[in-house]
């Protein structure tokens, strides 16, 4: 999905720009919620490296290592001498195994393992107690249930991406991620969210894009009881209508229904009193000239695809 995950820019979420997980803007709110500490790291001029050779030359000070798109396949033991690393990008490296020694990198805040061939995460991943953002997306054979089990009760994990991992059932143990604020579940094949997600008291942003199996209406009960949830993305999911009962989502402030097949905007939207932004871009419906049931504070986007 992403050829490279760079630190996403702060504050994009409220612009109403169409998000697409294939693009950097998909992670705008993740940036806002989960990488503020990371942004402060970037602003403090981390010592950066894009090769192991370069990193070894400044092993004492190297905090940022980007090895993305390099044919690594297997991590050398010498990598774990870089004990001050805070940012490590191993995306698209054909990595097949993450060694147990990953737990030695105690300072890691940001770990990108996207687009690899990982099947398992070592239990030592739990030793990265400062880790805030973890990208496990597009590892189609990853044992997601095991990975979540190893992350059980993690104290600082605010952002997790499991997009494109061929998930047909969301593990109920995901509720053990008590401080998670942003969860990316796009490009999977599940239909329902587990009841346990109601226990995720910090979750603010949820992405379920490009999943034609997901039934929004059948998940109102769970979504409506995640009281902290204020941003929801149900994009490119082949929805034909905004289902009756949408007003149950009382906490939602930003709702993205981009790229569906919706032809009508129901008046029930007017009952969503907290709703500030409704992005209906790339749906086959005309913008309303006026609708007295909608709040004047509600910003509705109707941008069409460019031919």
C-alpha positions in Angstrom: 0.0 0.0 0.0 2.6 2.6 0.9 5.9 2.4 -0.8 7.4 4.1 2.2 6.0 5.4 5.4 7.4 8.8 6.2 6.4 10.7 9.3 2.9 11.9 8.4 2.1 15.6 8.6 0.3 17.0 11.6 -3.2 18.3 11.2 -4.3 17.0 7.8 -7.4 15.3 9.2 -9.6 18.4 9.4 -8.9 19.6 5.9 -11.6 17.3 4.4 -9.1 16.1 1.7 -10.0 12.7 0.5 -7.9 10.1 2.3 -6.7 7.1 0.6 -4.6 4.5 2.4 -2.5 4.2 -0.7 -1.3 7.8 -0.1 0.5 9.5 2.8 -2.7 11.5 3.7 -4.3 8.3 4.9 -2.3 8.7 8.1 -3.1 12.3 8.8 -4.9 11.7 12.0 -2.5 9.0 13.0 0.1 11.8 12.8 -2.1 14.0 14.9 -2.8 11.4 17.6 0.2 9.1 17.6 3.3 10.8 16.2 3.4 14.1 18.1 6.3 12.7 20.1 7.8 11.5 16.9 7.4 14.9 15.3 9.2 16.4 18.3 11.9 13.8 17.7 12.2 14.9 14.1 12.4 18.5 15.0 15.3 17.8 17.4 17.4 16.8 14.4 17.9 13.1 14.9 21.0 11.5 13.6 19.7 9.8 10.4 21.1 6.9 8.4 19.9 5.1 5.3 22.4 2.2 5.4 23.7 -0.1 8.1 27.3 0.9 7.2 26.5 4.6 7.8 24.6 3.8 11.0 27.6 1.7 12.4 29.9 4.7 11.9 27.8 6.7 14.3 26.4 3.9 16.4 26.4 6.0 19.6 24.2 8.7 18.2 22.2 7.0 15.4 18.5 7.4 16.3 16.9 7.2 12.9 17.5 4.3 10.5 15.6 3.9 7.2 16.4 0.7 5.4 13.1 0.6 3.4 13.2 -1.0 -0.1 16.6 -2.6 0.6 17.0 -6.3 0.0 17.8 -7.3 3.5 15.7 -10.5 4.1 17.5 -11.2 7.4 18.6 -8.7 10.1 22.3 -8.9 11.1 23.1 -9.2 14.8 25.1 -6.0 14.5 21.9 -4.0 14.0 21.0 -4.6 17.6 24.1 -2.7 18.7 22.3 0.5 17.7 20.7 0.7 21.1 19.7 4.4 20.7 17.4 3.9 17.7 14.0 5.6 18.0 12.8 5.2 14.4 13.4 2.0 12.4 11.9 1.5 8.9 12.2 -2.0 7.6 9.4 -1.8 5.1 9.7 -3.6 1.7 12.9 -5.4 2.7 11.6 -9.0 2.0 12.0 -9.6 5.8 10.8 -13.0 6.7 11.6 -13.1 10.4 11.9 -10.5 13.1 14.6 -11.7 15.5 13.9 -11.9 19.3 16.8 -9.4 19.7 14.4 -6.7 18.5 13.6 -6.4 22.2 17.1 -5.0 22.8 16.2 -1.7 21.0 14.6 -0.3 24.1 14.4 3.3 22.8 12.3 2.5 19.7 9.2 4.7 19.3 8.4 4.0 15.7 8.7 0.6 14.0 7.7 0.0 10.4 7.5 -3.6 9.2 5.1 -3.0 6.3 5.1 -5.0 3.0 7.2 -8.0 4.1 6.7 -11.7 4.6 6.5 -11.9 8.3 4.5 -14.8 9.8 5.2 -14.2 13.4 6.2 -11.5 15.8 8.6 -12.6 18.6 7.2 -12.2 22.1 10.1 -9.9 22.8 8.2 -7.2 20.9 6.6 -6.6 24.3 9.9 -5.4 25.7 9.7 -2.3 23.5 7.9 -0.4 26.2 8.4 3.1 24.6 7.0 2.0 21.3 4.2 4.3 20.1 3.6 3.5 16.4 3.7 0.0 14.9 3.1 -0.8 11.2 2.4 -4.5 10.5 0.4 -3.9 7.4 0.7 -6.0 4.2 2.2 -9.0 5.8 -0.4 -11.4 4.4 0.7 -14.5 6.3 1.1 -12.7 9.7 -0.4 -14.5 12.7 -2.3 -11.3 13.8 -3.9 -13.0 16.9 -0.5 -14.0 18.1 1.0 -10.5 17.4 -1.8 -8.8 19.4 -1.3 -11.3 22.2 2.4 -10.4 22.4 1.3 -6.7 22.6 -1.2 -7.3 25.4 -1.4 -4.4 27.7 1.3 -2.4 26.0 1.6 0.9 27.9 2.5 3.3 25.1 1.2 1.9 21.8 -1.0 4.6 20.4 -1.1 3.6 16.7 -1.3 0.2 15.1 -1.7 -0.7 11.4 -2.9 -4.1 10.4 -4.1 -3.1 6.9 -3.9 -5.7 4.1 -3.1 -8.6 6.4 -5.9 -10.9 5.1 -7.8 -10.6 8.4 -11.2 -12.4 8.3 -11.9 -12.1 12.0 -10.6 -9.4 14.3 -9.2 -11.1 17.4 -11.2 -10.2 20.5 -7.9 -9.7 22.4 -7.4 -6.4 20.5 -9.2 -4.8 23.4 -6.1 -5.5 25.5 -4.5 -2.5 23.7 -5.8 -0.1 26.3 -4.1 3.1 25.2 -4.5 2.6 21.4 -5.8 5.8 19.8 -5.7 5.0 16.1 -6.3 1.6 14.5 -5.9 0.9 10.8 -7.9 -2.2 9.6 -8.3 -1.4 5.9 -8.0 -3.8 3.0 -9.1 -6.9 5.0 -12.0 -9.3 4.7 -13.9 -9.1 8.1 -17.6 -8.3 8.4 -17.9 -7.4 12.1 -16.0 -5.9 14.9 -15.7 -7.9 18.2 -17.8 -6.8 21.1 -14.6 -6.4 23.2 -13.7 -3.3 21.3 -16.2 -1.5 23.5 -13.5 -1.7 26.1 -11.1 0.4 24.0 -11.6 3.6 26.0 -8.9 5.6 24.2 -9.7 4.7 20.6 -10.3 7.9 18.6 -9.7 7.0 14.9 -10.7 3.9 13.0 -10.0 3.0 9.4 -12.0 0.3 7.7 -11.4 1.2 4.0 -11.5 -1.1 1.0 -13.3 -3.9 2.8 -16.5 -4.8 0.8 -17.4 -7.4 3.4 -17.8 -4.9 6.2 -21.4 -4.1 7.0 -21.6 -0.8 8.8 -25.2 -1.2 10.0 -24.4 -4.5 11.7 -21.6 -2.8 13.6 -23.5 0.2 14.9 -23.8 -1.4 18.4 -20.1 -1.7 18.9 -19.1 1.5 17.2 -21.7 3.5 19.2 -20.4 2.3 22.5 -16.8 3.3 21.8 -17.4 6.7 23.4 -13.9 8.1 22.6 -14.3 7.4 18.8 -14.6 10.7 17.0 -13.3 9.8 13.5 -14.5 7.0 11.3 -13.4 6.0 7.8 -15.6 3.7 5.8 -14.2 4.4 2.3 -14.4 2.4 -0.9 -16.4 -0.3 0.8 -19.1 -0.6 -1.9 -21.8 0.9 0.3 -25.0 1.7 -1.6 -26.6 3.8 1.1 -26.0 5.4 4.5 -27.9 2.8 6.7 -30.7 3.7 9.0 -29.5 4.1 12.5 -26.4 6.1 11.6 -27.4 8.6 14.3 -26.4 6.1 16.9 -22.8 7.1 16.3 -23.2 10.0 18.6 -19.6 10.7 19.3 -18.5 10.9 15.7 -17.2 14.3 14.6 -15.5 13.3 11.3 -17.1 10.8 9.0 -15.5 9.7 5.8 -17.6 7.7 3.3 -15.5 8.5 0.3 -15.6 6.3 -2.8 -18.8 4.4 -2.2 -22.0 4.1 -4.3 -24.3 6.3 -2.1 -26.9 8.2 -4.0 -28.8 9.9 -1.2 -28.1 11.8 2.0 -30.6 10.8 4.6 -32.1 13.4 6.9 -31.0 11.3 9.9 -27.5 12.7 9.4 -29.0 15.9 11.0 -29.3 14.0 14.3 -25.6 13.5 14.6 -25.1 16.7 16.7 -21.4 16.3 17.1 -20.7 15.8 13.4 -18.5 18.5 11.9 -17.2 17.0 8.7 -18.9 14.5 6.4 -16.8 13.6 3.4 -19.0 12.2 0.6 -16.5 12.7 -2.2 -16.6 10.3 -5.1 -20.2 9.1 -4.5 -22.9 9.4 -7.2 -25.0 11.9 -5.4 -25.6 15.6 -6.1 -24.8 18.2 -3.4 -27.9 19.5 -1.7 -28.8 23.1 -2.4 -30.3 23.4 1.1 -31.3 21.1 3.9 -32.8 22.7 7.0 -32.3 19.4 9.0 -28.5 19.7 8.8 -26.5 21.8 11.1 -24.9 25.0 9.5 -21.7 24.0 11.3 -21.5 20.7 9.3 -19.0 20.8 6.5 -20.0 18.3 3.7 -17.5 17.5 1.0 -18.8 16.4 -2.5 -15.7 16.4 -4.6 -15.9 14.2 -7.6 -13.2 12.0 -9.2 -11.2 13.8 -11.8 -11.3 12.1 -15.2 
